[in-house]
Amino acid sequence: MTILGLTAVVLGVSLAAGFLGALTGLGGGVVIVPFLTLALGVDIRYAIGASLVSVIATSSGAASAYVKEGFSNIRVGMFLEVGTTLGAIAGAFLAAVVSPPVIAVVFGSVLIVNVFFSFAKHSDAPSPLPVPSDRLTARLRLDGEYPSLRGRVAYHVRRVPAGLGLMSVAGALSGLLGIGSGALKVIAMDRVMGIPFKVSTATSNFMIGVTAASSAGIYLHRGYIDPGLTMPVMLGVLAGSVLGTRVLVRTPTRHLRLLFDVVIFLLGVEMIFNGLTGKL
């Protein structure tokens, strides 16, 4: 395959990855890293470096549109980033003493179990208002509203400490395994904190860029970001993420949740496989 042909293939896959990342809040790395490493034989370190840049591109392209449309909850995102950052620091220290393959198998199992639970009774409706507001939610003014075909819909944020704890776990897994933590971020906001799925997805897109930016600096310093590989990845993901934001606004929540669960299931299988085969 020629360089031009290879660039076109990477650009096309990155476009699909950005589209999927914007719809699910997972970032384009869920697709980019497996494709580059398994299909094209790219060194995983360079694949992760390109993936981190793609996540930043997804966040830049999608988050700005979501903020403008009124879907992202900036207060929730900034607050929960504290837990993710502290967890990532702890994960970096634990990486020297904990076996990544074991963590990968556990993480993948948790994701798959979560998918099965999601098919149980679960309402897409936001938390009913008015409801008693806990002190932390009220003090931080985390409640919000988002646009819908029926007008503005208000929602109440619940179980903030539990959500913050899950964010810490997400950050620790990211530090241990070098993966994005968008999956647990969406799960924590949607299924633990009671934030509507579209708001969770939009807020996750805002958050993952902050997390990826700090990691990308390290990979850049170590020389693992190749401009020839990263540029088509970034351009494709950026275009896909912008397209994904427009589709999300008009797509029914149940369809988005089904897409999210399918991707999470495949991600869980991949994590277990990589852990058992020693690829992490």
N, C-alpha and C positions, 0 to 999 in steps of 0.2 A: 504494500500500500504506500502511495506517495505521501509526502508531508502534507500536501493540500487535502488529499482525501482523508488522512488521519485527523487533520484539523476540523474538517467538515463533520466527521463522525462524532468527535468530542463535543463540538458545538451543538449538534443535534441532541445528543444525550443530555448535555447540560441544560438545554432549553426545557426538556421534559423534567429534569430534576428540579429546576427552579420553579416550574409550574406546580409540581407535586409538593415541594417544600412550602410554597406560599399557601396552598390549600390546607395543609395539615399542621403547619407550624413546626415541622421537624428540621427544616433546612435541607438544602440540596445534597448534603453529604451522605444521606441515607442511600442515594443512588450512585453518586459520583465515585466514592471510594471502592465499592464492590466492582463497578464497571471498569475503572482504571486498573485495578489490581488483577482481577480475574479474567477479564476479556482482553485487555491490552498488555498485561504483564508489567505494569509500571510498579516500581519500588513503592511499598506502602507508605514510606515516609514522605515521598514526593506526592503521592496520592492524597494523603492527609493534609499536606500543605496546600495543595490546590483546593481541597474540600473546605478548609478553613476560610480561604478567600471567597469561595462560593457561598458559604454561609453568611459572610459579611455582605456580599452582594445581594443575597436573598433578603437579608434584614434591611438593607438600604433601600432596595426596590419596593419591598412589600410594606415595611413598617411605616414609611412616610405616607403611603397611600391609605393604610389602615388608620393612621392618626388623623389624616385629613377627613376620612369618612366617619370618624367617631367610634371605631370599633376597639382600638387599643385602650387599655386602662394603664396609663403611664405611671400612676401612683403605685398600683399593684406591681408592675414590672420593676420599678426602681427599688421597691422594698424587698421583693423576693430575690433580686440580684445579690443582695447582701448574703443570703444563705447560700446561693450558688457559688459565689466567690470564695467564701470561707470553706465550703465543702471542697472546692477545687484545690485549695491550698493544702487541706488535710489529705486529699487523695494523692497529691504529689509526694507527700512524705510517706504515705502508706504504700506507695508503689514499690518501695525498696524492700518491704517485708511481707506483702501480701501477693499471692500468686494471681496474676491477671487472668489466666484461663479459668480458674475457679470462680472468680468474680464474674467473668463473662457468662458462664453457665448459669449462675444464680440470677444474673440480670436478665438473660434471655428467658429463663423460666418465669420470672415475675411478669415480664411483658406478655407472654403467652397466656398465663393465668388471668391477667387483667383483661385480655380480649374476651375470654370466655365469660367473665363476670359482666362485661359490657353488654352482652347479649341478653342478660337477665333484665328484669324490669328497670328501666331507666328513663326518666323524663327529660325531654329537651327543654322544658320550660325553665325560666330563671326562677330563683328563689322568690316566693311570694312576698309582696310588700303590702302593708308594713309588717315587719318582724322585729323582735327584740334585737337590738344591735349590741354586740359585745364591745367591751371598752376599747380594745385595740383597733377594731374596724372603725369605730366612731372617731377615735383620736386621730387616726391616720387618714380618715375620710376616704376609705377605699371603695365604698359603694359607687356605683355608676349607672350608666344607661347606654344603650346602643340603638342604632337605627334599624327599623324593620319595615316590612310592607304595611304594617299596621300603625306605623309611627314610632316614636321613641319608646323603648321598653326599659324600665328600671330593673335593676337586680341588686341583691344583697350578697356581700362577700362573707362567707362563713369559715370557721375553723382555720383562722390565720396561722396560729402556731403550728398546726399539723401541716399546712401547706408549706410553711417556711422550713420545717424539718425535712419534707420530701425534696425541697430545692437543695438542701445541703447534701442529701444523698445523691441527687442528680449531679451536683458539682463534683462530689467525691468520685463517682463513677467516671465522669469525664476526665478527671485527673489521673485515675488509675488506668483507664483503657484507651485514652486518647480519642474518645468518641464525643459526638454532640449529645447534649442532654435535653434536646427538644421534646423527646418522647415523654419523659417523666414530668417535664414542665407543663405540658398540656394536660396530662393525667392529673397532676396535682391541682391545677386550677379548675379543670372541668369537673372532675369526679370527687374531689375532696373539698374544695373551697366553694363549690356551687356556682362558679362563674360560667355563663353561657358558652357553648362550644366555640362559636364564632369569635367571641371576645377572647377566649383562651388562646385560640389559634393566632389571632392578631397580636396579642400581647407577647406570646412566645416568639413570634417573628421579630418583635422589637428587642427581646431579651437575648436571643441567641447571638445577635451581632456583637453585643457587648462582651459576651463570654469568648466568642471566637477571636475577637480582636487581640485580646491579651495573649492567647495561644499562638496566633499567627506571627506575632512579633518574635517569639522564641524560635519558631520554624524558619523565619526569615534570617535570623541571626545565625542559625546553624546551616544555612544554605540549602534548605529543603523546599524552597519555593522557586520553581523553574518558570520563568516568564513565558517560554514557548508553550508550556502545558497550561499554565494558570490563566493566561489571557483568554483563550477560547472558552475555558470553563467559566470564567467570570462573566464574559459577555453573554454567553448562553443562559446562565443562571439568572442574570439580571433581567434579561428580556422575558424569560419564563415566569419570574416572580411577579413582574408587572402585569402580565397576562393573567396569572393566577388570582391576583387581588380583584380583578374585574369579574372573574367567574365566581369567586366566593360570595360576593354580595348577592348574587342572584340564585345561588345553589341552595336547595333545601338542606337544613341542618342534618337530617337523617342520612342523606347521601354523603355528606362530608364525614359524618361519624363512621359510616361503613367503610369509606376509603381509608380513614385514619386507622381503623381496626385491622384492615387487611395489611397495610404497610407495617403496623406494629407487630403483627403476627410474623410476617416475613423477616422483619428485623430481629425478632426474638429467635427464630430458627437459625438465622445467620450467626448470631452471637453464640448460641449453644454449639453450633458446628465449629466455629473458629476456636472456641474454648476447648472442645474435646480433641480437636486435631492439632492444638498447640500453635495456632497461627497468630495468637496475641501474645 
